[in-house]
Amino acid sequence: MEGWPPEANYLFLGDYQGRGPMQVETVLLLLAFKVKYPENFFLLRGNHECHSLAYIYGFNKSLLEWEGKSKIALAGPNQKDCRLFKKFISVFEQLPVAALIDDKILCMHGGLSQ
């Protein structure tokens, strides 16, 4: 399958964040494609799309940095969830956990944490 939506369909199986320095931008780009092409662009929930793993893998900290928060807000165990983090987690919780292609192929992430 080649091309861009809407000529081609895309299905992503999860773990959109926690994988590198551009995790906020990656999630935003994927969500933008989903909004623009809702019938051709599909996002499933992986195990990183829950509060605990997103926090452990630094999505909260990345969002704080992306917002331009001070070093104090980013410090150690007192780090607070930023409002954007809570909003993203709410979005992640709405993602489906599986997809069926042509009534034949069941697709899902390899593991779900919650």
The 8 nearest C-alpha neighbors of each residue, nearest first, counted from 0:
[[1, 7, 2, 8, 9, 6, 3, 4],
 [2, 0, 7, 3, 6, 8, 4, 9],
 [3, 1, 7, 6, 4, 0, 5, 8],
 [2, 4, 7, 6, 5, 1, 8, 9],
 [5, 3, 6, 7, 39, 8, 36, 2],
 [4, 6, 7, 39, 3, 36, 8, 38],
 [7, 5, 4, 3, 2, 8, 39, 1],
 [8, 6, 4, 5, 3, 2, 1, 9],
 [9, 7, 39, 40, 4, 5, 10, 6],
 [8, 10, 40, 41, 39, 11, 7, 4],
 [9, 11, 41, 42, 40, 12, 8, 43],
 [12, 10, 42, 13, 43, 41, 9, 40],
 [11, 13, 43, 108, 107, 42, 45, 10],
 [12, 14, 45, 44, 43, 15, 11, 108],
 [15, 13, 45, 47, 16, 48, 46, 12],
 [16, 14, 13, 26, 25, 17, 22, 18],
 [15, 17, 22, 18, 14, 58, 26, 47],
 [16, 18, 56, 19, 58, 57, 22, 53],
 [19, 17, 16, 22, 20, 15, 14, 56],
 [20, 18, 21, 22, 17, 16, 23, 25],
 [19, 21, 22, 18, 61, 23, 17, 24],
 [22, 20, 24, 19, 23, 25, 18, 16],
 [21, 23, 16, 25, 24, 20, 19, 26],
 [24, 22, 26, 25, 21, 27, 62, 61],
 [23, 25, 27, 21, 22, 26, 28, 29],
 [26, 24, 22, 28, 23, 27, 21, 29],
 [25, 27, 29, 23, 28, 24, 15, 30],
 [28, 26, 24, 30, 25, 29, 31, 23],
 [29, 27, 31, 25, 30, 26, 24, 32],
 [28, 30, 32, 26, 31, 27, 25, 33],
 [29, 31, 33, 27, 32, 28, 26, 34],
 [30, 32, 28, 34, 33, 29, 27, 35],
 [33, 31, 35, 29, 30, 34, 36, 28],
 [34, 32, 30, 37, 36, 40, 31, 35],
 [33, 35, 31, 32, 37, 36, 30, 40],
 [34, 36, 32, 33, 31, 37, 40, 30],
 [37, 35, 33, 39, 38, 34, 40, 32],
 [36, 38, 33, 34, 39, 40, 35, 41],
 [39, 37, 36, 40, 41, 5, 8, 33],
 [40, 38, 8, 36, 37, 5, 4, 9],
 [39, 41, 9, 33, 37, 36, 8, 38],
 [42, 40, 10, 9, 11, 33, 39, 43],
 [41, 43, 11, 10, 12, 94, 44, 13],
 [44, 42, 12, 95, 13, 96, 94, 11],
 [43, 45, 13, 96, 94, 95, 48, 12],
 [46, 44, 13, 14, 108, 47, 48, 111],
 [45, 47, 111, 112, 48, 110, 14, 49],
 [48, 46, 14, 52, 53, 45, 49, 16],
 [49, 47, 46, 91, 45, 44, 53, 14],
 [50, 48, 47, 51, 52, 53, 88, 46],
 [49, 51, 53, 52, 54, 88, 48, 47],
 [50, 52, 54, 53, 49, 55, 47, 56],
 [53, 51, 55, 47, 54, 50, 49, 56],
 [52, 54, 58, 50, 56, 47, 51, 55],
 [53, 55, 57, 51, 52, 56, 59, 58],
 [56, 54, 52, 57, 53, 51, 58, 17],
 [57, 55, 17, 53, 54, 52, 58, 18],
 [58, 56, 60, 54, 59, 55, 61, 17],
 [57, 59, 61, 53, 60, 54, 56, 17],
 [60, 58, 62, 57, 61, 54, 84, 80],
 [59, 61, 63, 57, 62, 58, 64, 73],
 [62, 60, 58, 64, 63, 59, 65, 57],
 [61, 63, 65, 59, 64, 60, 66, 58],
 [64, 62, 60, 66, 65, 68, 61, 59],
 [65, 63, 67, 61, 66, 62, 68, 60],
 [64, 66, 62, 67, 63, 61, 23, 68],
 [67, 65, 63, 64, 68, 62, 61, 83],
 [66, 68, 64, 65, 63, 69, 62, 70],
 [69, 67, 63, 64, 66, 72, 70, 73],
 [68, 70, 71, 72, 67, 73, 64, 63],
 [69, 71, 73, 72, 74, 68, 64, 67],
 [72, 70, 74, 73, 69, 68, 78, 75],
 [71, 73, 70, 69, 74, 78, 68, 79],
 [74, 72, 70, 71, 78, 60, 75, 69],
 [75, 73, 71, 72, 78, 70, 77, 76],
 [74, 76, 77, 78, 73, 72, 71, 79],
 [75, 77, 78, 74, 79, 73, 72, 80],
 [78, 76, 75, 79, 74, 72, 73, 71],
 [77, 79, 76, 73, 74, 75, 72, 80],
 [80, 78, 81, 77, 72, 73, 76, 59],
 [81, 79, 84, 59, 82, 78, 85, 83],
 [80, 82, 84, 83, 79, 63, 59, 85],
 [83, 81, 85, 84, 86, 80, 87, 79],
 [82, 84, 86, 85, 81, 87, 62, 80],
 [85, 83, 87, 81, 82, 86, 59, 88],
 [84, 86, 88, 82, 83, 87, 89, 81],
 [87, 85, 83, 89, 84, 88, 90, 82],
 [86, 88, 90, 84, 89, 85, 91, 83],
 [87, 89, 91, 85, 90, 86, 92, 50],
 [90, 88, 86, 92, 87, 91, 85, 93],
 [89, 91, 87, 93, 88, 92, 86, 94],
 [92, 90, 88, 93, 94, 48, 89, 87],
 [91, 93, 89, 90, 94, 88, 49, 48],
 [94, 92, 90, 91, 95, 89, 44, 88],
 [95, 93, 44, 91, 43, 92, 96, 42],
 [94, 96, 43, 97, 44, 93, 42, 98],
 [95, 97, 44, 43, 107, 94, 98, 45],
 [98, 96, 107, 106, 95, 43, 99, 105],
 [97, 99, 106, 105, 100, 107, 96, 95],
 [98, 100, 105, 104, 102, 106, 101, 103],
 [99, 101, 104, 102, 103, 98, 105, 106],
 [102, 100, 103, 99, 104, 105, 98, 106],
 [101, 103, 100, 99, 104, 105, 98, 106],
 [104, 102, 101, 100, 105, 99, 106, 98],
 [103, 105, 100, 99, 106, 102, 101, 98],
 [104, 106, 99, 98, 103, 100, 107, 97],
 [107, 105, 98, 97, 99, 104, 108, 12],
 [108, 106, 97, 12, 96, 109, 98, 105],
 [107, 109, 12, 45, 110, 13, 44, 106],
 [110, 108, 107, 111, 45, 46, 12, 13],
 [111, 109, 108, 46, 112, 45, 107, 47],
 [112, 110, 46, 113, 45, 109, 108, 44],
 [111, 113, 46, 110, 49, 47, 52, 45],
 [112, 111, 49, 46, 51, 50, 48, 110]]
